[in-house]
Amino acid sequence: MTTAIRLTLAGIFTALLLGVVYASGEWGHVIATTAGFATAIALLGAAVLGWERVVTSAESAGLVDLEH
């Protein structure tokens, strides 16, 4: 997926969460909060996996030596 598509999907998801929070009652807040927390955890996990992939690629290319 390209960066533009990812940003567009993130924007749409954010707009949906805000719409649920402002348009519904107490359960809407609970659901939106839970979905927002799950999304934040998923984004952190994706960032860690992406960083590990970059480090592995740099190591295999000989650009980084992690042994001291």
OpenMM code with the backbone's topology and positions (N, CA, C; nanometers):
from openmm import Vec3, app, unit

residues = "MET THR THR ALA ILE ARG LEU THR LEU ALA GLY ILE PHE THR ALA LEU LEU LEU GLY VAL VAL TYR ALA SER GLY GLU TRP GLY HIS VAL ILE ALA THR THR ALA GLY PHE ALA THR ALA ILE ALA LEU LEU GLY ALA ALA VAL LEU GLY TRP GLU ARG VAL VAL THR SER ALA GLU SER ALA GLY LEU VAL ASP LEU GLU HIS".split()
positions = [
    Vec3(0.0832, -0.1175, 0.0000),
    Vec3(0.0000, 0.0000, 0.0000),
    Vec3(0.0881, 0.1245, 0.0000),
    Vec3(0.0462, 0.2218, -0.0709),
    Vec3(0.1229, 0.3459, -0.0734),
    Vec3(0.0903, 0.4311, 0.0484),
    Vec3(0.1749, 0.5278, 0.0722),
    Vec3(0.1569, 0.6149, 0.1879),
    Vec3(0.0273, 0.6952, 0.1772),
    Vec3(-0.0055, 0.7408, 0.0575),
    Vec3(-0.1280, 0.8198, 0.0389),
    Vec3(-0.2521, 0.7382, 0.0738),
    Vec3(-0.2540, 0.6130, 0.0341),
    Vec3(-0.3689, 0.5272, 0.0648),
    Vec3(-0.3781, 0.5037, 0.2150),
    Vec3(-0.2635, 0.4791, 0.2787),
    Vec3(-0.2637, 0.4569, 0.4235),
    Vec3(-0.3132, 0.5807, 0.4980),
    Vec3(-0.2658, 0.6978, 0.4576),
    Vec3(-0.3096, 0.8212, 0.5226),
    Vec3(-0.4585, 0.8458, 0.5012),
    Vec3(-0.5066, 0.8152, 0.3822),
    Vec3(-0.6491, 0.8313, 0.3531),
    Vec3(-0.7326, 0.7387, 0.4407),
    Vec3(-0.6910, 0.6132, 0.4524),
    Vec3(-0.7640, 0.5187, 0.5371),
    Vec3(-0.7594, 0.5605, 0.6839),
    Vec3(-0.6457, 0.6105, 0.7300),
    Vec3(-0.6352, 0.6575, 0.8678),
    Vec3(-0.7283, 0.7763, 0.8916),
    Vec3(-0.7361, 0.8671, 0.7948),
    Vec3(-0.8255, 0.9815, 0.8067),
    Vec3(-0.9710, 0.9409, 0.8103),
    Vec3(-1.0078, 0.8466, 0.7271),
    Vec3(-1.1458, 0.7976, 0.7247),
    Vec3(-1.1806, 0.7307, 0.8575),
    Vec3(-1.0892, 0.6485, 0.9082),
    Vec3(-1.1130, 0.5803, 1.0353),
    Vec3(-1.1270, 0.6815, 1.1488),
    Vec3(-1.0423, 0.7834, 1.1492),
    Vec3(-1.0508, 0.8875, 1.2513),
    Vec3(-1.1842, 0.9609, 1.2439),
    Vec3(-1.2270, 0.9930, 1.1228),
    Vec3(-1.3551, 1.0611, 1.1062),
    Vec3(-1.4701, 0.9737, 1.1552),
    Vec3(-1.4639, 0.8438, 1.1296),
    Vec3(-1.5675, 0.7528, 1.1775),
    Vec3(-1.5691, 0.7461, 1.3302),
    Vec3(-1.4509, 0.7393, 1.3910),
    Vec3(-1.4460, 0.7364, 1.5371),
    Vec3(-1.5041, 0.8638, 1.5966),
    Vec3(-1.4676, 0.9784, 1.5410),
    Vec3(-1.5221, 1.1044, 1.5912),
    Vec3(-1.6729, 1.1127, 1.5707),
    Vec3(-1.7203, 1.0609, 1.4574),
    Vec3(-1.8632, 1.0599, 1.4315),
    Vec3(-1.9383, 0.9748, 1.5320),
    Vec3(-1.8820, 0.8596, 1.5676),
    Vec3(-1.9451, 0.7721, 1.6665),
    Vec3(-1.9485, 0.8397, 1.8026),
    Vec3(-1.8397, 0.9049, 1.8399),
    Vec3(-1.8326, 0.9694, 1.9707),
    Vec3(-1.9368, 1.0797, 1.9825),
    Vec3(-1.9499, 1.1621, 1.8806),
    Vec3(-2.0399, 1.2767, 1.8896),
    Vec3(-2.1856, 1.2451, 1.8566),
    Vec3(-2.2108, 1.1325, 1.7900),
    Vec3(-2.3470, 1.1033, 1.7465),
    Vec3(-2.4194, 1.0013, 1.8328),
    Vec3(-2.3506, 0.9410, 1.9273),
    Vec3(-2.4158, 0.8334, 2.0017),
    Vec3(-2.4023, 0.8547, 2.1518),
    Vec3(-2.4583, 0.7606, 2.2233),
    Vec3(-2.4583, 0.7685, 2.3690),
    Vec3(-2.3324, 0.7096, 2.4297),
    Vec3(-2.3493, 0.6582, 2.5500),
    Vec3(-2.2358, 0.6091, 2.6282),
    Vec3(-2.1648, 0.4922, 2.5609),
    Vec3(-2.2398, 0.3976, 2.5029),
    Vec3(-2.1766, 0.2824, 2.4383),
    Vec3(-2.0944, 0.3241, 2.3174),
    Vec3(-2.1358, 0.4285, 2.2509),
    Vec3(-2.0571, 0.4782, 2.1383),
    Vec3(-1.9205, 0.5255, 2.1824),
    Vec3(-1.9155, 0.5908, 2.2978),
    Vec3(-1.7879, 0.6370, 2.3535),
    Vec3(-1.6988, 0.5186, 2.3892),
    Vec3(-1.7578, 0.4171, 2.4490),
    Vec3(-1.6809, 0.2986, 2.4884),
    Vec3(-1.6238, 0.2293, 2.3654),
    Vec3(-1.7053, 0.2127, 2.2648),
    Vec3(-1.6604, 0.1452, 2.1423),
    Vec3(-1.5534, 0.2274, 2.0711),
    Vec3(-1.5743, 0.3576, 2.0612),
    Vec3(-1.4763, 0.4428, 1.9939),
    Vec3(-1.3444, 0.4455, 2.0700),
    Vec3(-1.3493, 0.4496, 2.2012),
    Vec3(-1.2277, 0.4501, 2.2819),
    Vec3(-1.1517, 0.3191, 2.2673),
    Vec3(-1.2242, 0.2088, 2.2709),
    Vec3(-1.1613, 0.0783, 2.2549),
    Vec3(-1.0996, 0.0640, 2.1160),
    Vec3(-1.1713, 0.1068, 2.0138),
    Vec3(-1.1181, 0.0989, 1.8778),
    Vec3(-0.9963, 0.1896, 1.8613),
    Vec3(-1.0000, 0.3058, 1.9212),
    Vec3(-0.8848, 0.3957, 1.9138),
    Vec3(-0.7625, 0.3374, 1.9826),
    Vec3(-0.7835, 0.2763, 2.0991),
    Vec3(-0.6723, 0.2129, 2.1709),
    Vec3(-0.6157, 0.0965, 2.0898),
    Vec3(-0.7022, 0.0132, 2.0347),
    Vec3(-0.6566, -0.0999, 1.9534),
    Vec3(-0.5802, -0.0515, 1.8306),
    Vec3(-0.6254, 0.0567, 1.7714),
    Vec3(-0.5562, 0.1122, 1.6551),
    Vec3(-0.4185, 0.1635, 1.6934),
    Vec3(-0.4083, 0.2305, 1.8072),
    Vec3(-0.2786, 0.2807, 1.8524),
    Vec3(-0.1807, 0.1663, 1.8773),
    Vec3(-0.2274, 0.0597, 1.9396),
    Vec3(-0.1410, -0.0564, 1.9646),
    Vec3(-0.0981, -0.1201, 1.8317),
    Vec3(-0.1912, -0.1308, 1.7372),
    Vec3(-0.1584, -0.1884, 1.6066),
    Vec3(-0.0559, -0.1027, 1.5325),
    Vec3(-0.0703, 0.0288, 1.5401),
    Vec3(0.0261, 0.1178, 1.4745),
    Vec3(0.1642, 0.1060, 1.5369),
    Vec3(0.1706, 0.0971, 1.6693),
    Vec3(0.2997, 0.0782, 1.7351),
    Vec3(0.3638, -0.0539, 1.6936),
    Vec3(0.2847, -0.1584, 1.6872),
    Vec3(0.3365, -0.2878, 1.6430),
    Vec3(0.3870, -0.2844, 1.4998),
    Vec3(0.3128, -0.2186, 1.4138),
    Vec3(0.3557, -0.2069, 1.2731),
    Vec3(0.4840, -0.1266, 1.2618),
    Vec3(0.4973, -0.0222, 1.3428),
    Vec3(0.6189, 0.0588, 1.3400),
    Vec3(0.7398, -0.0222, 1.3861),
    Vec3(0.7218, -0.1017, 1.4904),
    Vec3(0.8319, -0.1848, 1.5404),
    Vec3(0.8724, -0.2879, 1.4355),
    Vec3(0.7748, -0.3532, 1.3751),
    Vec3(0.8060, -0.4524, 1.2720),
    Vec3(0.8741, -0.3880, 1.1523),
    Vec3(0.8291, -0.2702, 1.1129),
    Vec3(0.8918, -0.1996, 1.0014),
    Vec3(1.0353, -0.1624, 1.0332),
    Vec3(1.0595, -0.1156, 1.1556),
    Vec3(1.1950, -0.0781, 1.1960),
    Vec3(1.2855, -0.2010, 1.1984),
    Vec3(1.2355, -0.3135, 1.2500),
    Vec3(1.3145, -0.4361, 1.2515),
    Vec3(1.3488, -0.4809, 1.1099),
    Vec3(1.2568, -0.4638, 1.0167),
    Vec3(1.2826, -0.4988, 0.8772),
    Vec3(1.3928, -0.4098, 0.8195),
    Vec3(1.3906, -0.2811, 0.8522),
    Vec3(1.4944, -0.1888, 0.8035),
    Vec3(1.6306, -0.2275, 0.8599),
    Vec3(1.6372, -0.2573, 0.9889),
    Vec3(1.7639, -0.2949, 1.0514),
    Vec3(1.8167, -0.4249, 0.9917),
    Vec3(1.7286, -0.5220, 0.9713),
    Vec3(1.7700, -0.6489, 0.9118),
    Vec3(1.8230, -0.6290, 0.7710),
    Vec3(1.7569, -0.5462, 0.6939),
    Vec3(1.8036, -0.5173, 0.5577),
    Vec3(1.9391, -0.4476, 0.5600),
    Vec3(1.9571, -0.3539, 0.6525),
    Vec3(2.0854, -0.2830, 0.6627),
    Vec3(2.1960, -0.3781, 0.7066),
    Vec3(2.1655, -0.4686, 0.7984),
    Vec3(2.2656, -0.5659, 0.8414),
    Vec3(2.3049, -0.6574, 0.7278),
    Vec3(2.2079, -0.7070, 0.6521),
    Vec3(2.2388, -0.7979, 0.5429),
    Vec3(2.3138, -0.7290, 0.4299),
    Vec3(2.2968, -0.5983, 0.4170),
    Vec3(2.3700, -0.5217, 0.3151),
    Vec3(2.5087, -0.4797, 0.3648),
    Vec3(2.5382, -0.5071, 0.4920),
    Vec3(2.6678, -0.4717, 0.5469),
    Vec3(2.6777, -0.3264, 0.5900),
    Vec3(2.5675, -0.2588, 0.6028),
    Vec3(2.5689, -0.1168, 0.6402),
    Vec3(2.5773, -0.0961, 0.7908),
    Vec3(2.5357, -0.1975, 0.8676),
    Vec3(2.5315, -0.1856, 1.0126),
    Vec3(2.5988, -0.3077, 1.0728),
    Vec3(2.6819, -0.2835, 1.1753),
    Vec3(2.7436, -0.3917, 1.2492),
    Vec3(2.7061, -0.3756, 1.3947),
    Vec3(2.6203, -0.4635, 1.4455),
    Vec3(2.5698, -0.4491, 1.5810),
    Vec3(2.6606, -0.5122, 1.6862),
    Vec3(2.7635, -0.5841, 1.6453),
    Vec3(2.8546, -0.6436, 1.7433),
    Vec3(2.9540, -0.5393, 1.7899),
    Vec3(2.9772, -0.5371, 1.9198),
    Vec3(3.0660, -0.4355, 1.9769),
    Vec3(3.2037, -0.4910, 1.9951),
] * unit.nanometer
topology = app.Topology()
chain = topology.addChain("A")
for resn in residues:
    res = topology.addResidue(resn, chain)
    for name in ("N", "CA", "C"):
        topology.addAtom(name, app.Element.getBySymbol(name[0]), res)
